[in-house]
């Protein structure tokens, strides 16, 4: 309570009060920042069997931009290292040659990305055609003998969430 008001003190005015004012407690510390949402690149980087894919994505600027953006919403068919080795053998290329040929590399990677986000539940006995990032390439998803197939490849690890995207690891 103010006991004496309006006491002149030089160019200031002082109000005399009957107790010490106590400041409020400091605000609670902010919670630590949340970890960044997973991206296609961060998910793939955590799987040793996808190291060739990670190198390929890193060598393709157009694909890398989408793979590192947590808001990208696509389905990725992620070939294992063994699948890449088989493809390189079929193409007669080394990994270094493929990584240096950005146009071919981006074409191959684009065929492994569908703008349709789908989980393995979408695969039924009837073939389901889905677009890829290639304007002239579609993939066919189907459940056969208990396995989810994409064209001739078997999905060995389905439904890995990567931000707004889904990654399916394939064997070819």
C-alpha positions as CSV (number, residue, x, y, z in Angstrom):
1,X,0.0,0.0,0.0
2,X,1.2,3.5,-0.8
3,X,1.8,5.3,2.6
4,X,3.0,8.6,1.1
5,X,2.4,9.6,-2.5
6,X,4.0,12.1,-4.8
7,X,7.2,12.9,-3.0
8,X,9.3,15.2,-5.1
9,X,12.9,13.8,-5.6
10,X,14.7,16.1,-8.0
11,X,13.1,15.6,-11.4
12,X,11.4,12.4,-10.2
13,X,8.4,11.5,-8.2
14,X,8.6,8.9,-5.5
15,X,5.8,7.0,-3.9
16,X,6.6,5.5,-0.5
17,X,5.1,2.0,0.1
18,X,4.8,-0.2,3.1
19,X,6.6,-3.3,1.8
20,X,9.2,-4.6,-0.6
21,X,7.8,-5.5,-4.0
22,X,8.8,-9.1,-4.9
23,X,9.3,-9.8,-8.6
24,X,7.4,-12.7,-10.1
25,X,9.3,-16.0,-10.6
26,X,11.3,-16.2,-13.8
27,X,9.5,-17.9,-16.7
28,X,9.9,-21.6,-17.0
29,X,12.8,-22.5,-19.4
30,X,11.7,-23.3,-22.9
31,X,11.5,-26.9,-23.7
32,X,14.4,-28.1,-25.8
33,X,13.8,-27.8,-29.5
34,X,12.2,-30.9,-31.1
35,X,14.4,-32.9,-33.3
36,X,14.0,-32.2,-37.0
37,X,11.4,-34.4,-38.7
38,X,12.9,-37.3,-40.6
39,X,13.6,-37.0,-44.3
40,X,14.1,-39.6,-47.0
41,X,17.8,-38.9,-46.8
42,X,18.0,-39.2,-43.0
43,X,16.1,-42.4,-43.0
44,X,18.1,-44.0,-45.8
45,X,21.4,-42.8,-44.2
46,X,20.6,-44.9,-41.1
47,X,20.5,-48.2,-43.0
48,X,23.9,-49.7,-44.0
49,X,22.3,-51.7,-46.8
50,X,21.2,-48.4,-48.5
51,X,24.6,-46.7,-48.6
52,X,24.8,-46.9,-52.5
53,X,21.3,-45.3,-52.7
54,X,22.5,-42.5,-50.3
55,X,25.6,-41.9,-52.5
56,X,23.4,-41.9,-55.6
57,X,20.9,-39.4,-54.1
58,X,23.7,-37.2,-52.9
59,X,25.1,-37.1,-56.5
60,X,21.8,-36.0,-58.0
61,X,21.0,-32.4,-57.0
62,X,17.3,-32.6,-58.2
63,X,16.7,-35.7,-56.1
64,X,18.8,-34.6,-53.2
65,X,16.7,-31.4,-52.8
66,X,13.5,-33.5,-52.4
67,X,15.1,-36.2,-50.3
68,X,16.3,-33.7,-47.7
69,X,13.0,-31.8,-47.5
70,X,10.7,-33.1,-44.7
71,X,7.7,-31.8,-46.5
72,X,8.3,-34.0,-49.6
73,X,5.4,-36.4,-49.9
74,X,6.3,-39.3,-52.2
75,X,6.8,-43.1,-52.1
76,X,10.4,-44.2,-52.5
77,X,11.4,-47.6,-53.7
78,X,14.9,-47.9,-52.2
79,X,17.1,-50.5,-53.8
80,X,19.6,-52.3,-51.5
81,X,23.3,-52.2,-52.2
82,X,23.0,-55.7,-53.7
83,X,20.2,-54.4,-56.0
84,X,22.5,-51.5,-57.1
85,X,25.4,-53.9,-57.7
86,X,23.2,-56.1,-60.0
87,X,22.0,-53.1,-61.9
88,X,25.5,-51.7,-62.3
89,X,26.6,-55.1,-63.6
90,X,23.7,-55.2,-66.1
91,X,24.5,-51.6,-67.2
92,X,28.3,-52.4,-67.5
93,X,29.1,-49.5,-65.2
94,X,30.9,-48.9,-62.0
95,X,29.3,-47.1,-59.2
96,X,31.7,-44.2,-59.9
97,X,30.7,-44.0,-63.5
98,X,27.0,-44.0,-62.7
99,X,27.4,-41.3,-60.0
100,X,29.3,-39.2,-62.5
101,X,26.5,-39.5,-65.1
102,X,24.0,-37.2,-63.4
103,X,21.4,-37.5,-66.3
104,X,21.3,-41.3,-66.2
105,X,21.4,-41.4,-62.4
106,X,18.5,-38.9,-62.1
107,X,16.5,-40.9,-64.6
108,X,17.1,-44.2,-62.7
109,X,16.3,-42.5,-59.3
110,X,13.2,-40.8,-60.7
111,X,11.8,-44.2,-61.7
112,X,12.1,-45.3,-58.0
113,X,9.9,-42.4,-56.8
114,X,6.2,-42.2,-57.1
115,X,4.3,-39.0,-56.3
116,X,1.6,-41.3,-54.9
117,X,2.2,-41.9,-51.2
118,X,1.3,-45.5,-50.6
119,X,1.7,-48.1,-47.9
120,X,2.1,-51.9,-48.4
121,X,-1.6,-52.2,-47.5
122,X,-2.4,-50.7,-51.0
123,X,-1.0,-53.9,-52.6
124,X,-3.7,-56.4,-53.3
125,X,-4.0,-59.3,-55.7
126,X,-5.0,-57.0,-58.5
127,X,-2.1,-55.0,-60.0
128,X,-2.1,-51.4,-59.1
129,X,-0.4,-49.0,-61.6
130,X,1.2,-45.9,-60.1
131,X,3.1,-43.0,-61.7
132,X,6.7,-42.3,-61.1
133,X,8.6,-39.1,-61.5
134,X,9.4,-40.2,-65.1
135,X,6.7,-38.9,-67.4
136,X,6.8,-42.2,-69.3
137,X,7.3,-44.7,-66.5
138,X,4.8,-46.4,-64.3
139,X,5.3,-49.0,-61.6
140,X,3.0,-51.9,-60.8
141,X,2.4,-52.8,-57.2
142,X,0.8,-56.1,-56.3
143,X,0.7,-58.7,-53.5
144,X,1.8,-62.1,-54.7
145,X,2.4,-65.2,-52.6
146,X,2.3,-63.1,-49.5
147,X,4.9,-60.6,-50.7
148,X,4.5,-57.0,-51.9
149,X,6.0,-56.8,-55.4
150,X,6.9,-53.7,-57.3
151,X,7.3,-54.7,-60.9
152,X,9.7,-57.7,-60.4
153,X,11.2,-56.4,-57.2
154,X,10.2,-57.7,-53.7
155,X,9.6,-55.2,-51.0
156,X,11.9,-56.5,-48.2
157,X,11.2,-53.6,-45.7
158,X,7.9,-51.9,-46.2
159,X,6.3,-48.7,-44.9
160,X,9.3,-46.8,-43.4
161,X,8.0,-43.3,-42.6
162,X,10.2,-40.5,-43.6
163,X,8.5,-37.2,-42.9
164,X,5.5,-37.1,-45.2
165,X,7.0,-39.8,-47.4
166,X,7.0,-43.6,-47.3
167,X,10.1,-45.7,-48.1
168,X,9.9,-49.3,-49.3
169,X,13.2,-51.1,-49.4
170,X,13.3,-53.4,-52.5
171,X,15.7,-56.2,-53.5
172,X,16.2,-55.1,-57.1
